């Protein structure tokens, strides 16, 4: 796994925790600059192919030309009937159109389809889930599926208030998902899902920490 990507993911999870803290301490409004963080209500952006993605290029009319290739570090791929093509940064539909144009030099009226078989991009999951960490991204993945991939909700989870944090080059968007939404809400590559702790669990944790740090007790006693 790319070390830089993991570090960036950890930074996102830490920032997600800060977002949740600020949100919980406010009166329902975000306390950070709205020019940098906005509430997201729209669909996820289209997936864009990245280096080290594995993609399948299909030619339905001439199946012998169908290939499965990995995008090279420089972002390009080589297709037998189309030659070298820049793939990174394109959506599957855009890449299919590019391959179609180039393969038309050798094939008559080619039809081309592109699907991402294995993505190099991840979803980052933190907070009150069984095993915080990363989940490989693929199109059609829902927030609920991502959470189940990381062990589901802990008993201490506030499952009716899940934060989805999405970043791009210019801004960060935050969406607060309710339990009934997560089964149908699709995630995007490099999203962060953060499941906060319930208010009761926070109170219990604070009490236990207070007892451990401030109240002397015999080694013969244990905390519940």
Beta strands, then each sheet from edge to edge (+ up, - down):
strand 1: 37-39
strand 2: 54-58
strand 3: 67-70
strand 4: 76-79
strand 5: 83-86
strand 6: 113-118
strand 7: 122-127
strand 8: 133-136
strand 9: 157-167
strand 10: 172-177
strand 11: 192-197
sheet 1: 1+ 10+ 9- 11+ 7+ 8-
sheet 2: 3+ 2- 6+
sheet 3: 4+ 5-
end
